[in-house]
């Protein structure tokens, strides 16, 4: 069975979402430009960033919860 390839536009949308989630502003600027050049619409670019933003927010919340838990455990152990 032949593998399906991801087209260039979708590759760039994935790359820009990854750049956004990874806080790489230079990468984000490059991949936004490339996505638009290869046919993505501004709405598609915004949607990819919106998805990455939701992932990033969940990761931040979980990290914050973990930090709180670790601080509490350390305080209990020190007592």
Secondary structure in CASP SS format (residue, H / E / C, confidence):
PFRMAT SS
TARGET T0000
AUTHOR 0000-0000-0000
METHOD secondary structure of the structure
MODEL  1
X C 1.00
X C 1.00
X C 1.00
X C 1.00
X C 1.00
X C 1.00
X C 1.00
X H 1.00
X H 1.00
X H 1.00
X H 1.00
X H 1.00
X H 1.00
X H 1.00
X H 1.00
X H 1.00
X H 1.00
X H 1.00
X H 1.00
X H 1.00
X H 1.00
X C 1.00
X C 1.00
X C 1.00
X H 1.00
X H 1.00
X H 1.00
X H 1.00
X H 1.00
X H 1.00
X H 1.00
X H 1.00
X H 1.00
X H 1.00
X H 1.00
X H 1.00
X H 1.00
X C 1.00
X C 1.00
X C 1.00
X C 1.00
X H 1.00
X H 1.00
X H 1.00
X H 1.00
X H 1.00
X H 1.00
X H 1.00
X H 1.00
X H 1.00
X H 1.00
X H 1.00
X H 1.00
X H 1.00
X H 1.00
X H 1.00
X H 1.00
X H 1.00
X H 1.00
X H 1.00
X H 1.00
X H 1.00
X H 1.00
X H 1.00
X H 1.00
X H 1.00
X H 1.00
X H 1.00
X H 1.00
X H 1.00
X H 1.00
X H 1.00
X H 1.00
X H 1.00
X H 1.00
X H 1.00
X H 1.00
X H 1.00
X C 1.00
END
